[in-house]
Amino acid sequence: MVKITDKSNYSRFARPSSEDEGVWLDHVEVHLVTHPVGQVKPMHTHDPPQDHIIVMRSGRMRWTVEDQTLDAEPGDVIVTPAGTAHSYEVLGDEPARVVCIDSPTRPKPES
Protein backbone atom coordinates (compact mmCIF):
# COMPACT_ATOMS: atom_id res chain seq x y z
CA MET A 1 0.00 0.00 0.00
CA VAL A 2 1.13 3.57 -0.70
CA LYS A 3 -0.07 6.63 1.22
CA ILE A 4 1.23 9.92 -0.14
CA THR A 5 1.40 12.55 2.58
CA ASP A 6 4.58 14.49 1.75
CA LYS A 7 3.37 16.89 -0.96
CA SER A 8 6.93 18.22 -1.36
CA ASN A 9 7.91 14.94 -3.10
CA TYR A 10 6.50 15.66 -6.55
CA SER A 11 8.01 12.58 -8.15
CA ARG A 12 4.73 10.93 -7.18
CA PHE A 13 2.32 13.88 -6.93
CA ALA A 14 1.89 16.83 -9.28
CA ARG A 15 1.47 20.28 -7.79
CA PRO A 16 -2.14 20.71 -6.62
CA SER A 17 -2.22 24.24 -8.06
CA SER A 18 -1.53 22.87 -11.54
CA GLU A 19 -4.20 22.47 -14.24
CA ASP A 20 -3.11 18.82 -14.34
CA GLU A 21 -2.78 17.32 -10.88
CA GLY A 22 -2.33 13.64 -10.32
CA VAL A 23 -0.45 10.65 -9.02
CA TRP A 24 2.32 8.76 -10.83
CA LEU A 25 2.92 5.23 -9.58
CA ASP A 26 5.14 2.55 -11.10
CA HIS A 27 2.61 1.26 -13.66
CA VAL A 28 -0.19 3.83 -13.82
CA GLU A 29 -0.71 7.58 -13.71
CA VAL A 30 -3.98 9.24 -12.76
CA HIS A 31 -4.67 12.89 -13.61
CA LEU A 32 -7.50 15.24 -12.69
CA VAL A 33 -7.68 17.57 -15.67
CA THR A 34 -9.82 20.58 -16.53
CA HIS A 35 -10.08 21.24 -20.28
CA PRO A 36 -11.17 24.84 -21.04
CA VAL A 37 -14.23 25.75 -23.09
CA GLY A 38 -13.56 25.34 -26.81
CA GLN A 39 -10.27 23.45 -26.41
CA VAL A 40 -9.42 21.23 -29.39
CA LYS A 41 -6.69 18.58 -29.35
CA PRO A 42 -5.85 17.32 -32.85
CA MET A 43 -5.45 13.62 -33.64
CA HIS A 44 -2.46 12.22 -31.71
CA THR A 45 -1.02 9.15 -30.04
CA HIS A 46 0.82 8.94 -26.73
CA ASP A 47 4.57 8.37 -26.66
CA PRO A 48 5.39 5.96 -25.19
CA PRO A 49 2.18 4.14 -26.18
CA GLN A 50 -0.29 4.07 -23.29
CA ASP A 51 -3.74 2.68 -22.66
CA HIS A 52 -5.72 5.90 -22.13
CA ILE A 53 -8.97 5.92 -20.14
CA ILE A 54 -11.08 9.05 -19.67
CA VAL A 55 -13.87 9.28 -17.08
CA MET A 56 -16.07 12.32 -17.70
CA ARG A 57 -16.87 14.19 -14.46
CA SER A 58 -18.45 17.41 -15.82
CA GLY A 59 -18.91 19.26 -19.09
CA ARG A 60 -19.23 17.72 -22.55
CA MET A 61 -16.61 16.59 -25.05
CA ARG A 62 -16.52 15.10 -28.53
CA TRP A 63 -13.97 12.28 -28.81
CA THR A 64 -12.69 10.70 -31.99
CA VAL A 65 -10.84 7.40 -31.64
CA GLU A 66 -9.43 6.33 -35.01
CA ASP A 67 -12.50 6.67 -37.27
CA GLN A 68 -15.25 6.59 -34.60
CA THR A 69 -16.65 9.82 -33.08
CA LEU A 70 -18.89 10.12 -30.02
CA ASP A 71 -20.14 12.84 -27.70
CA ALA A 72 -19.39 12.26 -24.00
CA GLU A 73 -20.98 13.69 -20.87
CA PRO A 74 -20.60 13.12 -17.10
CA GLY A 75 -20.44 9.42 -16.25
CA ASP A 76 -19.24 8.33 -19.70
CA VAL A 77 -15.94 6.47 -20.06
CA ILE A 78 -13.76 6.59 -23.19
CA VAL A 79 -11.12 3.88 -23.66
CA THR A 80 -8.30 4.33 -26.16
CA PRO A 81 -5.95 1.32 -26.46
CA ALA A 82 -2.20 1.98 -26.51
CA GLY A 83 -0.96 3.30 -29.84
CA THR A 84 -4.44 4.30 -31.05
CA ALA A 85 -4.87 7.77 -32.55
CA HIS A 86 -7.46 9.98 -30.85
CA SER A 87 -8.60 13.62 -30.63
CA TYR A 88 -11.12 15.67 -28.67
CA GLU A 89 -12.89 18.98 -28.43
CA VAL A 90 -14.73 20.57 -25.52
CA LEU A 91 -18.38 21.27 -26.34
CA GLY A 92 -20.79 23.75 -24.79
CA ASP A 93 -20.11 26.67 -22.49
CA GLU A 94 -18.49 25.00 -19.47
CA PRO A 95 -15.04 23.45 -19.02
CA ALA A 96 -14.77 19.66 -19.12
CA ARG A 97 -13.39 18.03 -15.97
CA VAL A 98 -12.07 14.51 -16.46
CA VAL A 99 -10.20 11.77 -14.67
CA CYS A 100 -7.49 10.52 -17.03
CA ILE A 101 -5.89 7.11 -16.35
CA ASP A 102 -2.80 6.13 -18.38
CA SER A 103 -0.70 2.97 -18.31
CA PRO A 104 2.21 2.45 -18.50
CA THR A 105 3.48 5.73 -17.08
CA ARG A 106 5.36 8.48 -18.89
CA PRO A 107 8.56 9.83 -17.32
CA LYS A 108 7.82 11.37 -13.92
CA PRO A 109 7.42 15.18 -13.85
CA GLU A 110 10.29 17.38 -12.75
CA SER A 111 10.01 18.88 -9.29
N, C-alpha and C positions, 0 to 999 in steps of 0.2 A: 504494500500500500504506500502511496505517496501523499503527503499533506504539504501543500506549499504555503508557508507562512511568512517567509522572508522575501518581501516584495522588492528588495534591493538586488536579488539574484535573478536578473532578467534573462538568463540562459533558458529558463523554464517558463517565465511569465512576461508577457509584453506589458509595456507601461499602460496602466489603466486609463491615462488621459489620452491615449492614442485612439484614432478612428478604428484601429484594428487591434483589439486586445484579445489575448488568448493564452493557451497553454501548449507548450511543445514538450511532448514526452518522447521516448525512444522510437516508437513506431506510429504515432499519430499526433496530429496537431489539430487543435480546436480553436476557432476564431469566432468572436462576436463582432460582426461587421455591420456598419450602417452605410448603405449606398445612397448618395444624394439623389434628389428628384432629377429625372432626365438623364442620369448617367447611362452611358452606353459603353460596353466592353466588346470590342470586335472579336471575331472568331480566333481562338487561341487554344493551345494545349499547355499543360504544366510541365516544367522541366526542373527536376526529374519527373517522369510520369507518375501521377498520383491518382488513386481513386478519390473522387471529389463529390462530397455529399452536402447538399444545401437543405437546411430546414428553414422554411419561411416563418418568421415570427410576426412581422407587420409589413404593411405596404403591399405593392403588387409588382411583379416582374414578368418579363417575357424572356424565356430561355430557349435557345436553340442548341440542340445536341446533335451533331452531324447534320442530318437533313430533316430532323423532326423539331417542330416549334410548339411550345405550349405556354399558356399564361398561368402564373403561379400566384397564390395568395396565402395568407396565414394558415399554417397547418400542413401545407403541401411540402413534399420532399422531392428533390431532384437529384438523381444519381447519375454521375458521369464516370464511366470506367476509365482507368489509367490510359493515357495516350489518346483519348477521344477529344476531338475538337468541339468547343462549345463557346457560346457568346450569350450576353444578356443585355437587357435594357430595363430601366426602372420606369414603370408606368404610373400614371396618376399624379396627384399633387402632394404626396407625402413620401418621405424617404422609405427605403426598404431596409428592414433590420433582419439579418439572417444569422443562423449558426452555420458555420462552414467547417466541415470535418474532412481532413485530408490525410491520406496514408499512402506510402511512407512519408516521413517528414522531409521538409526542405532543410537547408542549413539553418541552424539556430540564429535568431537575430542578434545583432551586436548590442552590447550594453551601453 
